[in-house]
């Protein structure tokens, strides 16, 4: 009666009342006391009172060695010790069950649990052995699917998917792994290595693509390989895999693949293809840093292609993006100003260049300083142009090319002011001191010197020509 009351409370999920009635049945010890102990332990487990559950099950095992609940008790002890993170104790109880009750209807479940227990302590080979026992002895049992899943996971951990596929193929119709499942497993093994940043990920991903070139995970594999080669400095291989991702309809990887590919094209001076990539990236990026990066790529590519009106438009869009860094702002203003300059809109370029010219330690600032002086020279504001150059000289800029260009311009200013001596002296100074032989500075210097010297020679010749005096009068 107490057992039936306990069962009623158990079914109504009143586990405290159920335990109380099972206890009364145990104390009477008249009928089914072993059943009462087992049910009591089960209720204690549902209350998550694992210590008491273990104690109750141990009492059952010790007090009723011939009970039909012995195998159930050992199985529950194994599960409870497993749940309380005591895997070795758990394994001992499972093995005890197999040894004492080889015909138990819990045998397959126990083998599966042993496989899981060894899997959880990273003993994957032993785990595989127990899972195979279930599959081979009872291929049609409900536990076979669980064993197959465990077997698959253990092989994944060992990075040995081929062994799993080979094993299951030998089982024939008993157990079948579909082609799509094989595809998935091969990819998952490679992906696991990639996520762990394991160096074997690259070869595994390449292998997946060789086996399943149009597989379900081809897109992911190409992207991960692109990232591996990109980070390893192999731009050519990285680009080939990014191109696959880009060739697909817009997907999870498109934005990053387009940005990386655009950068690789740009670095290879393939500015037209870089522009195509950055423009598509801009269309799908929405807003934020990705949009800013795409617009920056468009601006740079258009500038390098000589499409200065388009570069101006892109630069203006970059300047209004959020959280623009000082470095990017300076570069953008530089490209904007020089694009204005090259399209003849020098009045628009001048104020931007003037701001950039305040800091001549950067290459952009040094060039801007020269361009400011050049614009003033074109406007015939020679004194202001000269002052800009003198200020540039005083700043000790490390950018010798733009300093030399400014000295060349200074010689032109001296010539405009009629001071040929100073112009020649300035050019001689460049010729004697400028170190670079092949950037055009020395060639321009010598051309200007030749013109001055030719002019001097012409003047000397005119001055030394004999004066002819006609003393004969008219008749």
C-alpha distance (Angstrom), angle and dihedral (degrees) to the residues before:
residue distance angle dihedral
X1 . . .
X2 3.80 . .
X3 3.80 89.4 .
X4 3.81 91.0 51.8
X5 3.81 90.4 47.9
X6 3.79 89.2 48.9
X7 3.81 90.1 50.7
X8 3.80 90.9 50.4
X9 3.81 92.4 51.7
X10 3.81 89.2 44.5
X11 3.79 91.9 54.8
X12 3.81 89.2 49.0
X13 3.83 88.9 50.8
X14 3.79 92.8 -118.0
X15 3.78 92.1 135.7
X16 3.81 96.1 169.5
X17 3.82 92.5 57.5
X18 3.80 90.4 42.9
X19 3.83 91.2 53.9
X20 3.82 90.6 48.6
X21 3.82 92.2 55.0
X22 3.83 93.7 43.4
X23 3.82 87.5 52.3
X24 3.80 90.4 54.2
X25 3.80 89.9 51.2
X26 3.83 91.0 50.7
X27 3.81 92.1 50.3
X28 3.81 91.6 51.1
X29 3.82 88.9 50.1
X30 3.78 91.3 -167.4
X31 3.79 105.4 120.2
X32 3.81 135.4 4.7
X33 3.81 94.4 -7.8
X34 3.82 87.8 153.2
X35 3.81 89.2 55.5
X36 3.81 89.7 49.7
X37 3.82 91.2 51.8
X38 3.79 92.0 48.9
X39 3.81 93.0 48.7
X40 3.79 91.1 45.3
X41 3.82 90.1 53.2
X42 3.79 90.3 48.4
X43 3.81 91.5 53.2
X44 3.80 90.7 47.8
X45 3.78 88.3 54.4
X46 3.79 90.7 52.1
X47 3.81 87.4 53.3
X48 3.82 87.5 50.8
X49 3.77 90.1 -121.0
X50 3.78 91.6 140.0
X51 3.80 97.2 165.2
X52 3.82 91.6 57.3
X53 3.80 91.3 42.8
X54 3.82 90.2 55.1
X55 3.81 91.2 47.5
X56 3.82 91.9 50.4
X57 3.81 93.6 47.9
X58 3.80 91.5 48.4
X59 3.82 88.7 52.4
X60 3.80 89.5 52.7
X61 3.83 93.0 49.4
X62 3.81 92.8 48.2
X63 3.81 100.1 39.2
X64 3.81 98.6 42.6
X65 3.82 108.8 34.2
X66 3.80 92.1 164.0
X67 3.79 96.1 46.3
X68 3.78 118.4 128.7
X69 3.80 85.4 -131.5
X70 3.82 93.7 64.4
X71 3.82 94.3 99.0
X72 3.83 91.0 43.5
X73 3.80 90.2 51.1
X74 3.81 92.9 49.3
X75 3.80 90.6 48.0
X76 3.81 92.2 50.5
X77 3.81 90.8 46.1
X78 3.80 88.3 54.2
X79 3.79 92.5 49.4
X80 3.81 93.4 45.7
X81 3.80 94.7 49.8
X82 3.80 87.8 47.3
X83 3.79 90.1 52.1
X84 3.81 91.4 49.7
X85 3.80 90.3 53.1
X86 3.79 97.4 -106.0
X87 3.81 99.3 125.2
X88 3.79 98.6 164.8
X89 3.83 92.5 53.2
X90 3.79 88.6 45.9
X91 3.82 91.1 52.1
X92 3.80 90.1 51.0
X93 3.82 92.4 56.9
X94 3.81 92.9 46.6
X95 3.80 91.1 51.0
X96 3.80 90.0 46.6
X97 3.80 89.4 55.3
X98 3.83 92.6 50.2
X99 3.80 92.0 47.0
X100 3.81 96.7 48.0
X101 3.79 100.5 33.6
X102 3.83 109.3 31.2
X103 3.81 90.4 158.9
X104 3.80 95.3 51.4
X105 3.76 117.2 130.7
X106 3.82 85.0 -131.7
X107 3.80 92.6 63.6
X108 3.81 97.1 100.7
X109 3.78 92.0 44.7
X110 3.79 89.6 49.9
X111 3.80 92.3 50.6
X112 3.81 89.9 50.7
X113 3.81 90.3 49.6
X114 3.81 90.5 49.5
X115 3.79 89.2 51.5
X116 3.80 89.4 51.1
X117 3.81 93.4 45.7
X118 3.81 92.3 53.3
X119 3.81 90.2 44.1
X120 3.80 89.8 54.9
X121 3.81 91.5 54.2
X122 3.84 89.8 47.9
X123 3.81 95.0 -111.1
X124 3.78 91.7 133.6
X125 3.80 98.4 164.8
X126 3.81 92.5 56.1
X127 3.79 89.0 44.3
X128 3.81 89.7 54.8
X129 3.80 90.7 52.6
X130 3.81 93.5 57.0
X131 3.80 93.7 44.9
X132 3.80 90.4 51.6
X133 3.81 90.7 53.1
X134 3.80 89.9 60.1
X135 3.81 94.0 46.1
X136 3.79 94.9 46.8
X137 3.81 99.6 42.5
X138 3.81 97.7 40.0
X139 3.83 111.0 18.5
X140 3.80 91.8 164.9
X141 3.79 97.7 45.7
X142 3.81 121.8 115.0
X143 3.81 88.3 -116.7
X144 3.81 93.7 60.0
X145 3.79 93.6 81.4
X146 3.80 91.0 51.5
X147 3.80 89.1 48.1
X148 3.81 91.1 50.3
X149 3.79 91.1 51.5
X150 3.79 90.6 48.6
X151 3.80 91.3 46.6
X152 3.78 90.8 50.2
X153 3.80 92.9 49.6
X154 3.80 92.5 48.1
X155 3.80 90.8 52.5
X156 3.80 89.5 47.9
X157 3.79 89.6 54.7
X158 3.80 89.3 50.7
X159 3.81 89.9 46.9
X160 3.79 87.7 -125.6
X161 3.79 105.0 122.8
X162 3.80 90.8 146.2
X163 3.80 90.3 65.0
X164 3.82 90.6 52.7
X165 3.80 92.5 49.4
X166 3.81 91.8 45.9
X167 3.81 91.4 49.0
X168 3.80 95.6 49.0
X169 3.81 92.3 45.6
X170 3.81 89.1 59.5
X171 3.78 90.7 56.7
X172 3.80 90.5 69.6
X173 3.77 116.8 -163.9
X174 3.78 92.2 -12.3
X175 3.78 91.7 78.9
X176 3.79 124.6 7.7
X177 3.79 130.7 -171.1
X178 3.78 111.2 -161.1
X179 3.80 123.8 -132.2
X180 3.80 89.7 -111.3
X181 3.80 89.9 53.3
X182 3.81 90.2 49.7
X183 3.80 88.4 50.0
X184 3.80 90.3 51.3
X185 3.80 94.5 46.4
X186 3.79 94.6 49.2
X187 3.79 89.9 50.4
X188 3.80 94.7 45.2
X189 3.79 90.9 54.2
X190 3.80 90.2 53.4
X191 3.80 93.5 42.8
X192 3.79 91.0 51.9
X193 3.81 89.7 56.5
X194 3.81 91.0 46.8
X195 3.79 93.3 51.7
X196 3.81 89.3 49.6
X197 3.84 88.9 51.0
X198 3.79 88.9 -122.0
X199 3.82 115.0 167.4
X200 3.80 89.8 -133.7
X201 3.81 89.8 67.7
X202 3.81 94.1 85.8
X203 3.82 96.5 55.9
X204 3.81 90.8 42.5
X205 3.80 92.5 52.2
X206 3.81 90.9 46.8
X207 3.79 88.2 50.5
X208 3.80 91.5 50.7
X209 3.81 90.6 52.8
X210 3.80 92.0 47.8
X211 3.83 89.9 53.1
X212 3.80 97.0 38.6
X213 3.84 107.8 22.0
X214 3.80 89.8 165.4
X215 3.78 95.2 31.4
X216 3.76 127.0 144.0
X217 3.79 90.8 -99.8
X218 3.81 100.3 40.0
X219 3.81 91.3 113.4
X220 3.81 93.5 52.9
X221 3.79 91.6 44.6
X222 3.80 94.0 51.6
X223 3.79 91.2 49.0
X224 3.80 94.3 48.2
X225 3.80 90.7 47.7
X226 3.79 89.8 49.6
X227 3.80 89.5 53.4
X228 3.81 92.0 47.8
X229 3.80 92.8 51.3
X230 3.80 92.4 41.2
X231 3.80 92.2 53.7
X232 3.80 89.5 44.2
X233 3.80 92.1 55.0
X234 3.82 96.7 -112.8
X235 3.79 97.5 132.9
X236 3.81 95.6 173.8
X237 3.80 96.1 55.5
X238 3.79 92.2 39.7
X239 3.78 90.9 53.7
X240 3.80 93.5 49.6
X241 3.82 90.7 56.3
X242 3.81 93.8 42.6
X243 3.80 87.5 52.2
X244 3.81 90.0 57.6
X245 3.81 90.7 52.9
X246 3.81 91.0 46.1
X247 3.80 91.6 49.5
X248 3.82 90.5 61.5
X249 3.81 124.4 80.6
X250 3.80 113.3 -84.1
X251 3.78 108.7 -64.6
X252 3.80 143.8 160.3
X253 3.81 91.8 -73.1
X254 3.82 99.1 40.0
X255 3.78 99.0 94.0
X256 3.78 96.7 51.2
X257 3.81 93.1 39.3
X258 3.80 91.1 53.0
X259 3.80 91.9 48.5
X260 3.81 93.4 48.8
X261 3.81 93.5 43.1
X262 3.79 90.8 48.0
X263 3.78 89.9 53.4
X264 3.81 92.2 48.9
X265 3.80 92.2 48.8
X266 3.79 89.6 48.3
X267 3.81 93.1 50.3
X268 3.81 88.5 50.3
X269 3.84 88.2 52.9
X270 3.80 91.1 -116.1
X271 3.78 89.6 135.1
X272 3.80 96.4 164.9
X273 3.80 93.3 57.3
X274 3.80 90.2 41.8
X275 3.80 88.3 55.0
X276 3.81 91.8 51.8
X277 3.82 90.7 52.0
X278 3.79 95.2 46.2
X279 3.81 93.0 46.9
X280 3.80 91.8 53.5
X281 3.81 90.1 45.6
X282 3.81 89.3 53.0
X283 3.81 91.2 52.2
X284 3.80 94.2 55.0
X285 3.81 101.5 32.4
X286 3.79 98.7 77.5
X287 3.79 104.2 -165.0
X288 3.78 142.2 -33.9
X289 3.79 129.9 57.8
X290 3.81 94.2 -28.0
X291 3.78 90.7 56.5
X292 3.80 90.6 47.4
X293 3.80 91.2 50.9
X294 3.80 91.9 49.8
X295 3.82 92.8 48.6
X296 3.80 90.1 47.8
X297 3.80 89.4 53.1
X298 3.81 90.7 49.9
X299 3.81 91.0 49.9
X300 3.80 94.0 49.8
X301 3.80 94.1 44.4
X302 3.80 94.0 48.8
X303 3.80 89.6 48.6
X304 3.80 92.9 51.0
X305 3.81 90.3 47.6
X306 3.80 89.3 54.0
X307 3.81 92.0 -116.2
X308 3.78 91.5 137.8
X309 3.84 99.0 166.6
X310 3.82 88.4 53.8
X311 3.81 90.2 45.1
X312 3.81 89.0 53.5
X313 3.81 91.3 52.2
X314 3.81 92.0 48.7
X315 3.81 92.6 46.3
X316 3.79 91.3 53.2
X317 3.82 89.2 52.7
X318 3.80 91.9 49.4
X319 3.80 92.1 51.9
X320 3.82 92.5 59.1
X321 3.82 95.6 49.5
X322 3.80 119.6 111.1
X323 3.80 123.3 -94.7
X324 3.79 96.5 6.6
X325 3.81 110.3 -178.3
X326 3.80 122.8 -125.9
X327 3.80 90.5 -115.1
X328 3.81 93.2 52.4
X329 3.81 91.5 43.8
X330 3.81 90.3 54.3
X331 3.81 92.7 47.4
X332 3.81 91.8 46.9
X333 3.80 92.9 49.2
X334 3.79 89.1 48.2
X335 3.82 93.0 52.3
X336 3.80 90.6 43.8
X337 3.81 93.4 50.1
X338 3.80 95.8 44.1
X339 3.82 90.3 46.6
X340 3.79 88.9 53.7
X341 3.81 88.6 47.3
X342 3.81 93.5 50.6
X343 3.81 92.7 48.0
X344 3.80 90.7 52.1
X345 3.81 95.5 -107.3
X346 3.79 91.1 125.1
X347 3.79 94.7 150.7
X348 3.83 87.8 61.5
X349 3.78 91.3 44.4
X350 3.81 95.6 49.2
X351 3.85 101.5 72.5
X352 3.81 92.1 44.6
X353 3.80 91.7 47.8
X354 3.80 90.7 48.0
X355 3.81 90.7 57.8
X356 3.79 92.6 46.4
X357 3.81 90.6 47.7
X358 3.80 91.5 64.2
X359 3.81 89.0 79.6
X360 3.81 111.2 48.5
X361 3.80 97.9 170.1
X362 3.80 88.8 84.3
X363 3.79 121.3 72.1
X364 3.81 90.3 -123.9
X365 3.80 91.9 51.3
X366 3.80 93.0 48.1
X367 3.80 92.7 50.8
X368 3.80 90.5 45.0
X369 3.82 89.9 54.0
X370 3.79 90.4 54.6
X371 3.82 92.8 45.7
X372 3.81 91.6 51.3
X373 3.81 89.2 54.7
X374 3.81 90.6 44.8
X375 3.82 92.6 53.1
X376 3.81 90.5 48.6
X377 3.82 89.2 49.9
X378 3.81 91.4 51.5
X379 3.80 88.5 52.1
X380 3.83 87.6 52.2
X381 3.79 91.1 -117.4
X382 3.78 89.1 138.3
X383 3.78 99.1 164.0
X384 3.82 92.2 52.1
X385 3.79 90.4 46.7
X386 3.81 90.0 50.9
X387 3.81 90.8 49.5
X388 3.81 90.7 52.3
X389 3.80 90.7 52.4
X390 3.81 93.4 47.0
X391 3.80 89.3 50.3
X392 3.81 89.3 49.9
X393 3.82 90.2 52.3
X394 3.81 91.4 50.2
X395 3.82 92.2 53.0
X396 3.84 92.8 65.7
X397 3.78 93.8 -137.3
X398 3.82 114.3 -166.7
X399 3.81 90.6 -139.2
X400 3.79 100.8 96.1
X401 3.80 95.9 176.2
X402 3.80 93.2 63.8
X403 3.78 91.7 42.1
X404 3.79 89.2 53.7
X405 3.82 90.5 48.0
X406 3.79 87.6 52.5
X407 3.83 91.2 51.2
X408 3.80 89.0 51.9
X409 3.79 88.8 51.9
X410 3.81 89.4 47.4
X411 3.80 89.6 56.6
X412 3.82 88.2 54.1
X413 3.82 89.8 51.5
X414 3.82 90.4 51.9
X415 3.80 90.0 50.5
X416 3.81 90.8 49.8
X417 3.80 87.6 52.2
X418 3.83 90.9 49.4
X419 3.80 94.1 -112.5
X420 3.80 99.1 131.7
X421 3.81 92.4 161.9
X422 3.83 93.4 59.4
X423 3.80 91.2 43.4
X424 3.79 91.3 53.7
X425 3.81 92.3 43.9
X426 3.82 90.5 52.1
X427 3.80 92.2 50.2
X428 3.81 91.9 47.0
X429 3.80 88.6 52.8
X430 3.82 90.2 55.1
X431 3.80 92.1 46.5
X432 3.81 92.4 50.9
X433 3.81 99.0 42.9
X434 3.81 111.3 27.3
X435 3.83 108.4 104.6
X436 3.81 104.7 -163.4
X437 3.79 114.8 86.8
X438 3.79 103.3 -172.9
X439 3.81 110.6 41.6
X440 3.82 96.2 86.7
X441 3.81 98.0 -106.3
X442 3.81 97.3 105.8
X443 3.80 91.8 43.0
X444 3.82 91.2 53.3
X445 3.81 90.3 45.2
X446 3.81 93.0 53.8
X447 3.79 92.4 46.9
X448 3.79 90.7 54.1
X449 3.81 91.1 46.3
X450 3.79 90.8 50.4
X451 3.80 90.5 53.1
X452 3.80 92.0 49.9
X453 3.80 92.5 45.8
X454 3.79 91.3 47.0
X455 3.78 89.1 51.1
X456 3.81 90.7 48.7
X457 3.80 91.2 50.0
X458 3.78 90.9 50.2
X459 3.79 91.7 51.1
X460 3.82 91.9 48.1
X461 3.79 91.4 50.8
X462 3.77 91.9 51.4
X463 3.80 91.4 48.8
X464 3.84 93.9 50.9
X465 3.83 96.8 47.7
X466 3.94 110.4 116.8
X467 3.75 114.7 -106.5
X468 3.79 111.4 -121.3
X469 3.81 113.7 -147.6
X470 3.76 120.3 -167.0
X471 3.85 107.9 -151.5
X472 3.75 96.3 172.5
X473 3.72 113.6 106.1
X474 3.71 126.0 -143.3
X475 3.73 119.2 -88.7
